[in-house]
């Protein structure tokens, strides 16, 4: 233990005063040499708890040992057996609450855990730069069957990649004009560059997966047609319907949902206007409501778009903040201000239908609610006003209703999400599986991927049980 460095190998980042005015990636990643230095810290536990705490069960000690030995090819092969999106996961997964949280080195007094996420990113980026994914690598043997995947977010891409590896003909249907789901429209460029998303998707397409964009299931194609044409389907349409608080003034000009705000920026490149023809409001004083990663993304994006003052209003305290601590620290470095234990009660009108301010009330924490966190309680006569010309509500999202409204046979739970077995992805309709946010509600990328991996196994079992002989199709 004494020979191990107590702290993680430092990693390069853009300086805050520079990065807060651009959309380039904040974290610059390890070099191979830095990665080898960090890999030495891994204890190579025989019963590695980090594996059990990873939703896709990556052989973490295995790929880290390969890095330590300088064998990046082997590290990439090990990582690729478990994850179809490692360069994405290495950037956006909450490793501090998963694999790194149970790292035995990190449990030792005054030791930081191994930087597993940063090492995953290193290996994945190395693979994207050094492997050729342009040539198809799928099998020429007859396909077992045809699978439809509805939604090209992390869950859909994972199930598609895994089923393609099992020799299925897979078609992914995406409603938007670019694939990637939340990876494309929801997470900002400075956290997840779109070139990385594109490369990861290309590697999945190289397996033989076909992706059809501008395909809205329930509108351009019906579920009846999907069920008739394919042997099974996996629904992973996410939870993209924005929630609003519904307070007075919500309809004022200048009040956005985080979905609209981030989609305009990320998918439609409004930050590059007029190169791209989707403008976005030029704001001076921005208030973001919420405390999750989406709130961080919206606030930090507003700062990069030139807002002078950006504040996050959160009804609980820092201790209850659900966002990744790394994102919080980055936001503070970028001059994002915080109003803790504060909740908006009204959006104020300047007299012409435009937002002029946010009337807030101070809160105190009472007894725990259903989430286990202490419930915020308003403090009487504590109202105050924050000047604002833009408000972004980042308070969660609901299920996508387009498909569900045209497929009433599918059983939903009381929250309007698809009722599916979390261990199998099986729904109320034979041959129809579901996973990701449309089942769980808004969650993390890696949990959605875990659902996709589980469903791929079950879909394979289902089709093989239903079909007595292989089906030959043209690829």
C-alpha positions in Angstrom: 0.0 0.0 0.0 2.8 2.4 0.9 4.1 2.3 -2.7 0.8 3.4 -4.2 0.3 7.1 -4.8 -2.3 8.4 -2.4 -3.9 10.7 -5.1 -5.1 10.2 -8.6 -2.7 11.1 -11.4 -3.5 14.7 -12.3 -5.4 15.2 -15.5 -5.2 18.2 -17.8 -8.2 20.6 -18.2 -8.9 23.8 -19.9 -8.4 26.8 -17.6 -11.8 28.1 -16.3 -11.3 31.6 -17.6 -10.7 30.2 -21.1 -13.2 27.4 -21.2 -16.2 29.4 -19.9 -16.3 31.2 -23.3 -16.0 28.2 -25.6 -17.7 24.8 -26.1 -14.5 22.8 -26.4 -14.0 19.8 -24.1 -13.1 20.8 -20.5 -11.2 17.6 -19.6 -8.3 16.9 -22.0 -7.8 13.3 -20.9 -4.7 11.2 -19.9 -1.8 10.5 -22.2 -0.8 6.9 -22.5 2.1 7.6 -20.1 -0.2 9.2 -17.6 -2.6 6.3 -17.9 0.2 3.8 -17.2 1.2 5.8 -14.1 -2.4 5.8 -12.8 -2.8 2.1 -13.7 0.0 1.2 -11.3 -2.3 2.3 -8.4 -4.8 -0.5 -9.1 -4.5 -3.2 -6.4 -5.7 -5.9 -8.9 -8.2 -7.3 -6.4 -9.2 -10.9 -6.9 -12.8 -10.3 -5.9 -13.0 -6.8 -7.4 -16.0 -4.9 -6.0 -15.6 -2.4 -8.9 -16.9 -5.0 -11.3 -20.0 -5.8 -9.3 -20.7 -2.1 -9.0 -20.5 -1.5 -12.8 -24.0 -1.8 -14.5 -22.3 -3.5 -17.5 -19.9 -5.6 -15.4 -16.7 -4.5 -17.1 -13.5 -6.4 -16.2 -12.0 -3.3 -14.7 -8.8 -4.8 -13.2 -8.2 -6.6 -16.5 -8.2 -3.6 -18.8 -6.3 -1.6 -16.2 -3.6 -4.3 -16.0 -3.2 -4.1 -19.8 -2.7 -0.3 -19.5 -0.1 -0.8 -16.8 1.7 -3.2 -19.2 1.5 -0.7 -22.0 -0.7 -3.0 -24.1 -3.5 -0.6 -25.3 -4.6 -3.1 -27.9 -5.4 -5.7 -25.2 -7.0 -3.1 -23.0 -9.3 -2.0 -25.9 -10.3 -5.6 -26.6 -11.2 -6.3 -22.9 -13.2 -3.1 -22.7 -15.0 -3.8 -26.0 -16.3 -7.1 -24.7 -18.4 -5.3 -22.2 -19.3 -1.9 -23.5 -20.3 -0.6 -26.9 -19.9 3.0 -25.9 -16.7 3.2 -23.7 -15.5 6.6 -24.9 -18.9 8.0 -23.9 -19.1 6.2 -20.6 -15.6 7.3 -19.7 -16.8 10.9 -19.9 -20.3 11.0 -18.5 -20.8 8.1 -16.2 -20.9 8.8 -12.5 -18.0 6.5 -11.6 -17.7 8.2 -8.2 -21.0 6.6 -7.3 -20.4 3.3 -8.9 -17.0 1.6 -9.6 -14.8 4.1 -7.9 -17.1 4.3 -4.8 -16.2 0.8 -3.9 -12.5 0.8 -5.0 -10.5 -0.9 -2.2 -7.7 1.6 -2.6 -10.1 4.5 -2.1 -11.3 2.9 1.1 -7.9 3.1 2.6 -7.3 6.1 4.8 -6.2 9.2 2.9 -6.2 7.4 -0.4 -8.2 8.4 -3.5 -9.7 5.6 -5.6 -8.2 4.6 -8.9 -9.4 7.0 -11.7 -11.3 4.2 -13.5 -13.5 6.5 -15.6 -10.5 8.5 -16.9 -8.7 5.2 -17.7 -11.7 3.9 -19.6 -11.8 7.1 -21.6 -8.1 6.8 -22.4 -8.5 3.3 -23.7 -11.7 4.1 -25.7 -10.2 7.2 -27.2 -7.1 5.2 -28.2 -9.2 2.6 -29.9 -11.2 5.2 -31.8 -8.0 6.8 -33.1 -6.1 3.6 -33.9 -8.8 1.1 -35.0 -10.5 1.2 -38.4 -14.3 1.0 -37.9 -15.1 2.0 -41.5 -15.1 -1.6 -42.8 -17.9 -3.9 -41.9 -16.9 -6.5 -39.4 -20.2 -8.4 -39.2 -20.5 -12.1 -39.9 -21.4 -13.4 -43.3 -23.3 -16.4 -41.9 -27.1 -16.4 -42.1 -28.9 -14.1 -39.7 -30.8 -15.5 -36.8 -33.6 -13.0 -37.1 -34.7 -9.4 -37.6 -34.8 -7.0 -34.6 -36.2 -3.5 -34.5 -34.8 -1.0 -32.0 -36.8 2.1 -31.4 -34.6 4.9 -30.2 -30.9 5.4 -30.8 -29.8 6.6 -27.3 -27.4 4.7 -25.1 -29.9 1.8 -24.3 -30.9 1.4 -28.0 -27.3 1.5 -29.3 -26.2 -1.0 -26.7 -28.9 -3.6 -27.4 -28.4 -3.1 -31.2 -24.6 -3.6 -30.9 -25.0 -6.7 -28.7 -27.6 -8.3 -30.9 -25.5 -7.6 -34.0 -22.6 -9.4 -32.4 -25.0 -12.3 -31.8 -25.6 -12.3 -35.6 -29.0 -10.6 -35.8 -30.1 -8.2 -38.5 -30.8 -5.0 -36.5 -32.6 -1.8 -37.6 -32.6 1.2 -35.3 -35.3 3.8 -35.8 -34.6 7.3 -34.6 -37.1 10.1 -34.6 -34.6 13.0 -34.9 -32.4 13.8 -37.9 -29.2 12.5 -36.1 -28.8 9.4 -34.1 -27.5 9.3 -30.5 -30.6 10.3 -28.5 -29.7 12.2 -25.3 -26.0 11.8 -26.2 -26.6 14.0 -29.1 -29.3 16.4 -28.0 -28.9 16.5 -24.3 -25.2 16.5 -23.2 -23.2 19.6 -24.2 -20.1 19.6 -26.4 -17.8 20.6 -23.6 -18.7 17.4 -21.7 -19.2 15.0 -24.6 -17.9 16.1 -28.0 -20.2 15.1 -30.8 -17.3 13.7 -32.8 -16.9 11.0 -30.1 -20.6 10.2 -30.2 -20.4 9.9 -34.0 -17.4 7.6 -33.9 -19.0 5.3 -31.3 -22.1 5.1 -33.5 -20.0 4.3 -36.5 -18.4 1.4 -34.7 -21.8 0.0 -34.0 -22.9 0.5 -37.6 -19.7 -1.4 -38.6 -21.3 -4.4 -36.9 -24.0 -4.3 -39.5 -26.6 -2.3 -37.6 -28.7 -0.1 -39.8 -29.9 3.3 -38.4 -32.9 5.0 -40.0 -33.4 8.6 -38.9 -36.5 10.8 -39.2 -38.5 7.7 -38.4 -41.2 8.5 -35.8 -42.8 5.3 -34.6 -46.5 6.0 -34.1 -46.5 8.5 -36.9 -44.3 7.6 -39.9 -44.4 3.9 -39.0 -46.8 2.1 -36.7 -46.1 -0.4 -34.0 -48.3 -2.9 -35.9 -46.0 -2.6 -38.9 -43.0 -3.1 -36.6 -44.4 -6.2 -35.0 -45.4 -7.7 -38.4 -42.0 -7.1 -40.0 -39.6 -7.9 -37.2 -39.2 -11.0 -34.9 -38.9 -8.8 -31.8 -38.4 -5.1 -30.9 -36.8 -3.1 -28.2 -38.4 0.2 -27.2 -35.9 2.8 -25.9 -37.4 6.1 -26.7 -36.2 7.8 -23.5 -38.0 10.3 -21.2 -37.8 13.5 -23.2 -41.0 15.2 -22.4 -40.2 18.2 -20.3 -41.7 18.8 -16.9 -42.7 22.4 -15.8 -43.4 23.7 -12.3 -46.5 25.4 -13.7 -46.1 28.6 -11.6 -47.5 31.9 -12.6 -45.5 33.4 -15.6 -44.5 30.0 -17.1 -45.8 31.2 -20.5 -43.6 34.4 -20.6 -41.0 34.9 -23.3 -37.7 33.8 -21.8 -38.9 30.7 -20.0 -37.4 27.5 -21.4 -37.4 23.8 -20.6 -33.9 22.4 -20.3 -34.9 20.0 -23.2 -35.6 22.8 -25.6 -32.6 24.9 -24.5 -30.1 22.1 -24.7 -31.5 20.6 -27.9 -31.2 23.9 -29.7 -27.6 24.1 -28.5 -26.4 20.5 -28.9 -28.3 19.0 -31.8 -29.0 22.2 -33.7 -25.6 23.9 -33.0 -27.2 27.2 -32.1 -23.9 28.2 -30.4 -22.4 28.3 -33.9 -25.1 30.6 -35.3 -25.1 31.9 -38.1 -23.0 29.0 -39.4 -26.0 26.9 -38.3 -29.4 28.5 -38.8 -30.9 27.8 -35.4 -30.6 30.9 -33.2 -31.0 31.0 -29.5 -31.8 34.0 -27.2 -28.8 36.1 -26.2 -29.3 36.5 -22.4 -27.8 38.7 -19.8 -29.2 37.2 -16.5 -30.0 33.5 -16.5 -31.6 31.5 -13.7 -31.6 27.7 -13.9 -34.0 25.8 -11.7 -32.9 22.3 -10.5 -29.8 20.5 -9.1 -29.1 17.6 -11.4 -26.5 17.2 -14.2 -29.0 18.7 -16.7 -29.2 21.9 -14.6 -25.4 22.1 -14.6 -25.3 21.5 -18.4 -27.8 24.3 -19.0 -26.1 26.8 -16.7 -22.7 26.2 -18.0 -24.0 26.4 -21.6 -25.7 29.7 -20.8 -22.4 31.1 -19.5 -20.6 30.0 -22.7 -23.3 31.7 -24.8 -22.3 35.0 -23.2 -24.6 35.5 -20.2 -23.1 37.9 -17.6 -24.8 36.3 -14.6 -25.9 32.7 -14.4 -27.4 31.3 -11.2 -28.7 27.9 -10.2 -31.7 27.9 -7.8 -32.0 24.6 -5.9 -34.5 23.9 -3.2 -32.2 21.7 -1.1 -28.6 22.2 0.0 -25.2 21.2 -1.5 -25.2 17.9 0.6 -28.4 16.8 -1.3 -27.2 18.0 -4.8 -27.8 15.1 -7.2 -25.4 16.3 -9.9 -21.9 14.9 -10.2 -19.6 16.6 -7.8 -17.1 17.1 -10.7 -19.7 19.0 -12.6 -20.5 21.2 -9.6 -16.8 22.0 -9.1 -16.4 22.9 -12.7 -19.5 25.1 -12.6 -18.1 27.0 -9.6 -14.8 27.6 -11.3 -16.8 29.0 -14.3 -18.5 31.6 -12.0 -21.9 29.9 -11.8 -23.7 31.3 -8.7 -25.9 29.2 -6.4 -29.0 30.0 -4.4 -29.3 27.1 -2.0 -32.6 26.2 -0.1 -34.5 28.4 -2.6 -37.5 27.7 -4.7 -39.2 29.9 -7.4 -42.8 30.8 -6.8 -43.5 33.2 -9.7 -42.0 34.5 -12.9 -42.3 38.2 -13.3 -43.6 40.0 -16.4 -41.9 43.2 -17.6 -45.3 44.4 -18.8 -44.7 43.4 -22.5 -44.9 39.6 -22.0 -41.2 39.1 -21.4 -39.5 37.7 -18.3 -38.0 40.3 -16.0 -37.3 38.3 -12.8 -37.9 35.3 -10.6 -39.7 35.6 -7.3 -38.3 33.0 -4.9 -38.9 31.8 -1.4 -36.3 30.5 1.0 -36.6 26.9 2.2 -35.6 24.8 5.2 -35.2 21.0 5.3 -37.8 19.0 7.2 -38.3 15.3 7.4 -37.1 12.9 4.6 -39.5 12.3 1.7 -39.9 9.2 -0.5 -36.5 9.8 -2.1 -34.8 9.6 1.4 -33.7 13.2 1.2 -35.1 15.8 3.7 -38.1 17.5 2.3 -37.8 21.3 1.6 -40.3 23.4 3.5 -41.0 27.1 2.6 -40.1 29.7 5.2 -42.9 32.3 5.6 -42.3 35.9 4.5 -38.9 35.1 3.0 -39.6 36.0 -0.6 -37.0 37.8 -2.7 -36.5 38.5 -6.4 -33.7 37.5 -8.7 -33.3 39.7 -11.9 -33.6 37.5 -15.0 -34.3 37.7 -18.7 -34.1 33.9 -19.1 -35.2 31.0 -17.0 -34.4 27.4 -17.7 -36.4 24.7 -15.9 -34.3 21.6 -15.4 -36.6 19.7 -13.0 -36.9 16.4 -14.7 -38.7 14.9 -17.8 -41.6 12.5 -18.4 -42.2 9.7 -20.8 -42.2 10.2 -24.6 -45.9 10.0 -25.5 -45.8 9.8 -29.3 -45.3 6.1 -29.5 -47.2 5.2 -26.3 -50.3 7.2 -27.3 -50.6 5.1 -30.5 -49.9 1.7 -28.8 -52.5 1.4 -26.1 -52.1 -2.3 -25.8 -48.7 -1.8 -24.1 -49.1 -1.7 -20.3 -47.8 1.3 -18.5 -47.1 2.0 -14.8 -48.8 4.7 -12.7 -46.1 7.2 -13.8 -46.8 6.7 -17.5 -43.6 4.7 -18.2 -43.6 1.3 -19.8 -44.1 -1.6 -17.4 -41.2 -3.9 -18.0 -39.3 -6.5 -16.0 -36.1 -4.8 -14.9 -34.3 -8.2 -15.1 -35.4 -9.1 -18.6 -36.9 -6.0 -20.3 -40.0 -8.1 -21.0 -43.2 -6.1 -21.4 -46.9 -7.0 -21.5 -46.7 -7.9 -25.2 -44.8 -10.9 -26.4 -41.8 -10.0 -28.5 -41.8 -6.4 -27.3 -39.1 -5.5 -24.9 -38.2 -2.1 -23.3 -35.5 -0.4 -21.3 -33.7 2.8 -20.4 -35.5 6.0 -19.3 -38.8 5.0 -20.8 -39.0 2.3 -18.2 -37.1 3.8 -15.2 -37.6 7.5 -15.7 -34.7 9.8 -16.3 -31.5 8.0 -15.1 -27.8 7.7 -16.1 -26.3 6.7 -19.5 -24.7 3.6 -17.9 -27.9 2.4 -16.3 -29.6 2.6 -19.7 -26.8 0.7 -21.2 -27.1 -2.0 -18.5 -30.8 -2.4 -19.4 -29.8 -2.8 -23.1 -27.3 -5.5 -22.3 -29.9 -7.4 -20.2 -32.5 -7.1 -22.9 -30.2 -8.3 -25.7 -29.7 -11.6 -23.9 -33.5 -12.0 -23.4 -34.3 -11.1 -27.0 -31.9 -13.7 -28.2 -33.6 -16.3 -26.0 -37.0 -15.2 -27.2 -36.3 -15.3 -30.9 -34.5 -18.7 -30.7 -37.4 -20.2 -28.8 -39.9 -18.7 -31.3 -38.0 -19.6 -34.5 -37.1 -23.2 -35.2 -34.8 -22.6 -38.1 -32.4 -19.7 -39.0 -33.6 -17.0 -41.3 -31.4 -16.0 -44.2 -31.5 -12.3 -45.1 -29.5 -10.0 -47.2 -27.2 -7.5 -45.3 
